Amino acid sequence: MKTILVPVGSTENGITNLKYAVNFASISGATVYLINIYKEFSKAGGMGKITQQALEDNQQQLDEVVAAVDCKGVEVIAKAIKGDPFEGISRISKQLNIDLMMVSPQSIEIEDEVYLGPITGKLVKQTDIPMLVIPKNYIFRKIETILLAFKRGHFEKEGVLDPLKDLAHSFSSKINLLQVKTPDMANEASSIDAHLQAISSSTTTSENATIYQGVLEHFQQSQPDMLCVLRRKRGFFQKLWEKNAVKKQEFYTTKPLLILRGQE
């Protein structure tokens, strides 16, 4: 895992995420790209001036975030970029061959009952980049165990698990599997691929109405340092595809959430 992308929305969340990314990169050896993507807006007779001011304001915000963090010798490249935030993140991720994106679950303006705000929710829905959601004010700690929750133990796309395996290798983490059998799997085979079994320390099977309910049932028992799920329309984030945000009553975790690219 050599490249980490940290998009900055608010300065407060940017500082939290950069601190985590720097600690993460100091172990994995990654380069951190800190970006702030702003939209161009026009005003009669003054577009160029306004665009330049927006660039300067956003670059200043990035400088403030970097100045507030001890980068510990980690290479941090900060740049403000003009364009649509979601298209821009996808474009930059391809150009820089980003391995992992780190984001906040919500902006500081979102009410407390919301877990995933509309911006992060849209990133989950509209990008295919492995994503690590960092809880507000979360302090970095070594990742001893990771809980991977899923329904079907067969992954058709190649490389889906690579970010998880790279992360576990960097931190010498144990991976515990949680297969949640839901009612829609009644007539399907529930076998788990051998290569998935090979990277796991333990395997638990649960029968629940949803993957999230299975996670709720076994999370306290497992006590993981990180939860890992897949980005699927009919999987863990089914509710997210029905709307643009996720409330805490629907899902909430105080631990970092690793979201891998989905199967569909």
MIMI-415482 format. One record per residue (C-alpha): y, x, z; residue number from 0; residue in three letters. Coordinates in steps of 0.001 Angstrom, whole numbers, plus 524288, in hexadecimal, padded with zeros to 5 digits. Layout:
// residues N
py, px, pz, k, r
Y, X, Z, NUM, ALA $
...
//
This chain:
// residues 264
py, px, pz, k, r
80000, 80000, 80000, 0, MET $
80B4E, 8080A, 7FAC5, 1, LYS $
81686, 7FE9F, 7F81E, 2, THR $
81C64, 7F442, 80112, 3, ILE $
826ED, 7EA9E, 7FD0A, 4, LEU $
8301D, 7E4DB, 80747, 5, VAL $
83952, 7DA68, 801DA, 6, PRO $
84520, 7D832, 80A8C, 7, VAL $
84AB8, 7CABB, 80D2E, 8, GLY $
8518F, 7CB2E, 81A55, 9, SER $
8555D, 7D822, 82088, 10, THR $
84E16, 7D4AD, 82D12, 11, GLU $
8412C, 7D1FA, 82661, 12, ASN $
84344, 7DD8A, 81D5D, 13, GLY $
84415, 7E6BC, 82908, 14, ILE $
837B4, 7E118, 82F27, 15, THR $
83015, 7E220, 82274, 16, ASN $
834F4, 7EFCC, 81F3D, 17, LEU $
83126, 7F4A5, 82CCC, 18, LYS $
82381, 7EF43, 82AC9, 19, TYR $
822AF, 7F4BB, 81CFB, 20, ALA $
826F1, 80247, 82163, 21, VAL $
81CCB, 802A7, 82C40, 22, ASN $
8129F, 7FDA4, 822C0, 23, PHE $
8166F, 807AF, 81864, 24, ALA $
81667, 812E4, 82233, 25, SER $
807BC, 8108C, 8238B, 26, ILE $
8044D, 80CAD, 8159D, 27, SER $
80D44, 81682, 80EE8, 28, GLY $
81428, 80C0E, 806E3, 29, ALA $
821CC, 80BE0, 8011C, 30, THR $
82A2A, 80053, 8055B, 31, VAL $
832EC, 7F94C, 7FB97, 32, TYR $
83D7B, 7F145, 80240, 33, LEU $
843E0, 7E7CD, 7F8D8, 34, ILE $
84E01, 7DD17, 7F912, 35, ASN $
84E13, 7D474, 7ED09, 36, ILE $
85A56, 7CC8D, 7EAD5, 37, TYR $
85DAC, 7C266, 7E0A6, 38, LYS $
868F9, 7C43E, 7D776, 39, GLU $
872F3, 7B96A, 7D858, 40, PHE $
87EBB, 7B72B, 7CFC8, 41, SER $
88CD0, 7B3A0, 7D1AC, 42, LYS $
8964B, 7B1BA, 7C698, 43, ALA $
89C70, 7BEAE, 7C324, 44, GLY $
89616, 7C641, 7CE13, 45, GLY $
88768, 7C79B, 7CBEE, 46, MET $
88746, 7D662, 7CB3F, 47, GLY $
88F39, 7D7E8, 7D7A8, 48, LYS $
88712, 7CDFC, 7DF19, 49, ILE $
87A4D, 7D427, 7DA9C, 50, THR $
87EEC, 7E19C, 7DED4, 51, GLN $
882FF, 7DC66, 7EC1E, 52, GLN $
875C2, 7D5C7, 7EDD0, 53, ALA $
86F0B, 7E2A2, 7EA92, 54, LEU $
87754, 7EA07, 7F46A, 55, GLU $
87538, 7DFBC, 7FF0B, 56, ASP $
86681, 7DFB6, 7FD31, 57, ASN $
865A5, 7EE7D, 7FCBA, 58, GLN $
86D92, 7EF13, 80941, 59, GLN $
863E7, 7E5DC, 80FB3, 60, GLN $
858A1, 7EEB1, 80BBB, 61, LEU $
85FD9, 7FA8B, 8110E, 62, ASP $
861BD, 7F375, 81E07, 63, GLU $
85339, 7F04D, 81EBF, 64, VAL $
84F40, 7FE64, 81BF0, 65, VAL $
85944, 803B9, 825AC, 66, ALA $
85365, 7FB32, 83065, 67, ALA $
8459D, 800A1, 82EA3, 68, VAL $
83FAB, 80DD6, 831E5, 69, ASP $
838B5, 810AC, 82511, 70, CYS $
8303F, 81B6A, 82B30, 71, LYS $
82FFA, 82392, 81ED3, 72, GLY $
82AD5, 81846, 8169B, 73, VAL $
830FB, 81759, 8091D, 74, GLU $
83928, 80AE3, 808B9, 75, VAL $
83FA4, 8075F, 7FBDC, 76, ILE $
849F1, 7FCA3, 7FD4B, 77, ALA $
84FFA, 7F5BE, 7F1A8, 78, LYS $
8573F, 7E91E, 7EEDF, 79, ALA $
852C3, 7E283, 7E25B, 80, ILE $
85914, 7D7A1, 7DA79, 81, LYS $
850B2, 7CC43, 7D600, 82, GLY $
84861, 7C0D2, 7DA52, 83, ASP $
841D5, 7C467, 7E74C, 84, PRO $
8343B, 7BFA6, 7E3DA, 85, PHE $
83403, 7C4B6, 7D5E5, 86, GLU $
83A2C, 7D14E, 7DAAF, 87, GLY $
82FED, 7D3AB, 7E51C, 88, ILE $
82504, 7D187, 7DB3B, 89, SER $
82B93, 7DAA8, 7D18C, 90, ARG $
82E51, 7E56A, 7DB75, 91, ILE $
82091, 7E479, 7E0ED, 92, SER $
81ADE, 7E701, 7D374, 93, LYS $
8246D, 7F1F8, 7D054, 94, GLN $
821EB, 7F909, 7DD25, 95, LEU $
81376, 7F597, 7DDF5, 96, ASN $
8157E, 7EFA3, 7EB6E, 97, ILE $
80956, 7EF1E, 7F3F8, 98, ASP $
80ECA, 7E673, 7FEC0, 99, LEU $
81AD3, 7DE24, 8014A, 100, MET $
81FB8, 7DBEC, 80F2F, 101, MET $
827A9, 7CFB8, 8121B, 102, VAL $
82C4D, 7C70E, 81D3E, 103, SER $
82629, 7B994, 81F11, 104, PRO $
83384, 7B314, 81ECE, 105, GLN $
841FF, 7B5E3, 81E6B, 106, SER $
849A9, 7B606, 82B21, 107, ILE $
85031, 7A953, 8271A, 108, GLU $
84384, 7A176, 82693, 109, ILE $
84073, 798B5, 8322D, 110, GLU $
8363C, 79D11, 83C11, 111, ASP $
82BE4, 79322, 83831, 112, GLU $
82A4B, 79990, 82ACF, 113, VAL $
820BD, 7A4F1, 82921, 114, TYR $
821FC, 7A810, 81AAA, 115, LEU $
82F84, 7A52D, 81582, 116, GLY $
8323B, 7A13F, 8075E, 117, PRO $
83562, 7AF02, 802A5, 118, ILE $
8290E, 7B564, 80807, 119, THR $
82142, 7A957, 80421, 120, GLY $
82624, 7AA8F, 7F63B, 121, LYS $
8226F, 7B8F6, 7F606, 122, LEU $
814A4, 7B551, 7FA37, 123, VAL $
813DB, 7AAF8, 7EF8C, 124, LYS $
81AA2, 7B1FE, 7E45E, 125, GLN $
81658, 7C029, 7E5C8, 126, THR $
808EE, 7C661, 7E5D1, 127, ASP $
80CBC, 7D233, 7EDE7, 128, ILE $
80513, 7D569, 7FA4F, 129, PRO $
80E39, 7D157, 80543, 130, MET $
80F58, 7D469, 813B5, 131, LEU $
81715, 7CA56, 81B7D, 132, VAL $
81D28, 7D0B3, 82784, 133, ILE $
82074, 7C7A5, 8330D, 134, PRO $
82E78, 7C7D1, 837B9, 135, LYS $
83169, 7D379, 8409E, 136, ASN $
8233A, 7D7F4, 83FB7, 137, TYR $
82120, 7E5BE, 844E0, 138, ILE $
81802, 7EE69, 83D06, 139, PHE $
80B05, 7F1B0, 84336, 140, ARG $
7FE78, 7F7B1, 83E41, 141, LYS $
7F5F2, 7EE1A, 836E9, 142, ILE $
7E8DE, 7EEBD, 83DDC, 143, GLU $
7E2A8, 7E255, 83874, 144, THR $
7E549, 7D972, 82CCE, 145, ILE $
7DFF6, 7CBA7, 82B9E, 146, LEU $
7DD35, 7C7D1, 81D79, 147, LEU $
7DBF8, 7B8FE, 81C41, 148, ALA $
7D674, 7B2DB, 80FD2, 149, PHE $
7CDF8, 7A7DF, 80A7E, 150, LYS $
7C646, 7ADA8, 7FF44, 151, ARG $
7C0C7, 7BB3A, 80123, 152, GLY $
7C0C0, 7BE73, 7F2A4, 153, HIS $
7CCBB, 7C494, 7EC43, 154, PHE $
7CD1B, 7C3B8, 7DD80, 155, GLU $
7D9A8, 7CB7C, 7DB88, 156, LYS $
7D88C, 7DA29, 7DCC2, 157, GLU $
7E0F0, 7E11E, 7E6C1, 158, GLY $
7E403, 7D531, 7EF25, 159, VAL $
7DF98, 7DC19, 7FB7C, 160, LEU $
7E549, 7E985, 7F82A, 161, ASP $
7F1AB, 7E806, 80087, 162, PRO $
7E967, 7E3E1, 80C20, 163, LEU $
7E00D, 7EF3A, 80A61, 164, LYS $
7EB40, 7F8FA, 808C2, 165, ASP $
7F1E7, 7F3DF, 814ED, 166, LEU $
7E55E, 7F449, 81CE2, 167, ALA $
7E2CE, 80235, 8182F, 168, HIS $
7F088, 806DD, 81BC8, 169, SER $
7EFCD, 80152, 82988, 170, PHE $
7E119, 80291, 82BC6, 171, SER $
7E123, 7F3E9, 82E0F, 172, SER $
7D553, 7EB38, 82FE9, 173, LYS $
7D44D, 7DF75, 826DB, 174, ILE $
7CE5E, 7D326, 82C98, 175, ASN $
7CA65, 7C87E, 8230C, 176, LEU $
7CC43, 7BA12, 825A9, 177, LEU $
7C616, 7B119, 81B92, 178, GLN $
7CAC3, 7A32F, 81D4D, 179, VAL $
7C1FB, 79928, 816DC, 180, LYS $
7CA00, 78D2C, 8136F, 181, THR $
7C50D, 77FD3, 80EDF, 182, PRO $
7C814, 782E5, 80091, 183, ASP $
7BE11, 78DEF, 80133, 184, MET $
7B2A6, 784D9, 8045A, 185, ALA $
7AB74, 7874C, 7F79A, 186, ASN $
7AF85, 79561, 7F576, 187, GLU $
7A8B7, 7A1F7, 7F8F5, 188, ALA $
7AEEE, 7A875, 804C8, 189, SER $
7A99E, 7B631, 802F4, 190, SER $
7B2B2, 7C1B9, 8054B, 191, ILE $
7B38E, 7CCD2, 7FB7F, 192, ASP $
7ACBB, 7D93F, 7FFA6, 193, ALA $
7B8F0, 7E182, 7FD83, 194, HIS $
7C069, 7D886, 806C1, 195, LEU $
7B5CB, 7D97B, 81102, 196, GLN $
7B615, 7E83C, 80F7C, 197, ALA $
7C437, 7E97C, 8141A, 198, ILE $
7C2C2, 7E036, 81FA0, 199, SER $
7BFD2, 7E2DF, 82DDF, 200, SER $
7BBB5, 7D4ED, 830DC, 201, SER $
7B9E5, 7C7D9, 82A13, 202, THR $
7BC43, 7BA6D, 82FF1, 203, THR $
7B97C, 7AD79, 82947, 204, THR $
7C08A, 7A10C, 82D04, 205, SER $
7C08E, 79306, 8282A, 206, GLU $
7CE11, 78CDA, 8280C, 207, ASN $
7D646, 7837B, 8202C, 208, ALA $
7DF47, 78E94, 81BB3, 209, THR $
7DFC5, 79D5B, 81C27, 210, ILE $
7EB61, 79C98, 82549, 211, TYR $
7E3B0, 79472, 82F0B, 212, GLN $
7D8EF, 79E93, 82E90, 213, GLY $
7E2DD, 7A94A, 83147, 214, VAL $
7E85D, 7A1A0, 83CC6, 215, LEU $
7DAB9, 7A01B, 84272, 216, GLU $
7D71D, 7AE77, 841AB, 217, HIS $
7E416, 7B5CC, 84237, 218, PHE $
7E4CA, 7B725, 85106, 219, GLN $
7D6B3, 7BB82, 851CB, 220, GLN $
7D8B7, 7C5B3, 84747, 221, SER $
7E609, 7CA66, 84C47, 222, GLN $
7E97A, 7D15C, 83F87, 223, PRO $
7F593, 7D9B0, 83D83, 224, ASP $
7F718, 7D3EC, 82FF6, 225, MET $
7F2B1, 7C7AB, 828D9, 226, LEU $
7EEFF, 7C889, 81A79, 227, CYS $
7EDE2, 7BCEA, 8112F, 228, VAL $
7EDBB, 7BAA2, 80287, 229, LEU $
7F877, 7B46F, 7FA7B, 230, ARG $
7F198, 7A854, 7F51E, 231, ARG $
7F674, 79AD1, 7F155, 232, LYS $
7EABC, 79445, 7F7A6, 233, ARG $
7E8D1, 79DF1, 8029E, 234, GLY $
7F073, 7A252, 80E7B, 235, PHE $
7FDCB, 79EFF, 808C1, 236, PHE $
7FA69, 791DF, 802E2, 237, GLN $
805BC, 78B88, 80A37, 238, LYS $
80F24, 79595, 804AD, 239, LEU $
80BFC, 7915B, 7F6D8, 240, TRP $
80F6D, 7836A, 7FA93, 241, GLU $
81CFA, 78746, 7FF54, 242, LYS $
825A4, 79337, 800CB, 243, ASN $
823F6, 79684, 80F1E, 244, ALA $
819CF, 796A6, 819F9, 245, VAL $
81CF5, 79153, 8276D, 246, LYS $
81786, 79794, 833B4, 247, LYS $
80FB4, 78B54, 836B6, 248, GLN $
80879, 78DD6, 829E1, 249, GLU $
806DE, 79C7D, 82BA8, 250, PHE $
80C71, 7A717, 83450, 251, TYR $
80897, 7B4B7, 83888, 252, THR $
80F4C, 7BEFB, 840D4, 253, THR $
807C2, 7C9C8, 839DF, 254, LYS $
80A73, 7CFB5, 82C70, 255, PRO $
8049D, 7C79A, 82174, 256, LEU $
7FEF1, 7CEB1, 815A9, 257, LEU $
7FE62, 7C619, 8098B, 258, ILE $
7F5F2, 7CAE0, 7FE5C, 259, LEU $
7F6D7, 7C60E, 7F076, 260, ARG $
7EE89, 7BA0B, 7EE4F, 261, GLY $
7E2E5, 7B68B, 7E614, 262, GLN $
7E99C, 7AC11, 7DE38, 263, GLU $
//
